[in-house]
Amino acid sequence: MPLDSKRKAHQLAPHSRIESDADCFRNRFTGELFADYDEYIDTLFSYQARQWTCAMTGKVQLTFEEAMNSEAKAQKKVDDAFPDVFVEPLCKTVHMSQIRMDELIEAAFQRLSAFIPGEVV
């Protein structure tokens, strides 16, 4: 979820229950519903302001939509670069580990280095 430069993390604004026959305004980025037009516009302007940061890449001064797209692209790159066959062994190495971070990284590297390219797993 994109980070707001004014807040630590973005949280969707809670909305009161809106009657099914009442007019409401929907934010296309987040799906938030607003019964009050002024509140909707204020929120929309905050999403369009260049105050957002991509949580994965650290890119700054993005709009909310740009930050969401940046995060989606970064996540896809990670998913494409990290084969699914490595997920289980890595999770087994990391899960509930109580060793120091540098030792954990080394253990994970050693575990993944044991695989040979082309090996049937």
N, C-alpha and C positions, 0 to 999 in steps of 0.2 A: 504494500500500500504506500503510495507516495507520502513523503514527509513534507510538512508545512514548515516554513522557516520560522513561523511564530509559535508553533506548537511542536511538541516532541513527536507526536504521531497523529495522523488524521483519523478522526472517528466520525462516522456518519451521525448527523444531527438526529436526535429522536424526534419523531413526529407523533402528535396525538392522533387518535383514531379519527379518520376522515369518513364522513358519511358517504355511502355509495352513490347517492344522487347529487352530492355537493361538487362544485367546481374545484379542481385542484390543479397544481402545477407540478410537473415531474421533471427532475433533473436527468438528462439523458446519460450523463457520465456515471452516476451512482445509483440511479433509480429512486432517489429520495423524493418523497411527496410533500408538498407544501400547500396548506389551505390559504395562507397569507401571501399575496403577491409580493409585497415589499420584502418579506423574509426570503422568498424565492430569488428575487433579484439580487439581494445582498449576498446570498450564498453563491449564486451564479457568477457574480463579479469576483468573488474570492477564488473561485475555480479558474477563472480566466486570467487572474493576476499572475505575473511571473514570480511567484514566491514558493514554488514547489520544487522538491528535490527527489530524484529517482533513488529509492532506497537500495537498489542493487548496484548501480554504477556510481552514485554520488554526483551525477550531473545536477547542476543547480540552475536556478532562474528559469524554470520550466512552468508551463501552465499545467493544470491538473491532468488534462488529456495527454499532453506530451510526456508527462512523467509516467502515466499509466502505460503508454505505448513503449516508452523506453524500458520499463520494467518487464513488459511482455517479451520484447526482443531479447533482453539480457537473459531472461529465464529460458527462452528457446535455445539460445546459444549454449547455456549450461546443460540443458537436457540433451542437445545434440552431441556435445563434446564428451559427455560422461555416459558410457554404455550402461545399460540396465543390468548387465551381468555383474557389475562391480558394486551395485547398491547393497545387496545383501551381505557380502563379506565385509564391506566397509561399515555398515550399520552394526554388525556383530562385533567389530573391533572397537567402535566408538561407544556403543550403548553401555551406560552405567560405568564407564571407565572413570577411575579416580586418579589417573596419573596426570602429570603436568601437561599443558597444551603442547609444548615442543616435543615431548616424548610421545604424545598421542599422534601428532602429525607424522613423526618418524615411524611409528608402528603401523599407521595406515599406509604410508608409502611402501614400507617393507611388504605388507600384506598384498598390496596391489601389484608390486613388482614381481611377485611370485608367478603371476600369470604370463603365459607366453602368447604372443600374437598368433592367432589361428588355432589356438588350443580349444578343444571342445569343452565347454564348461557345463 
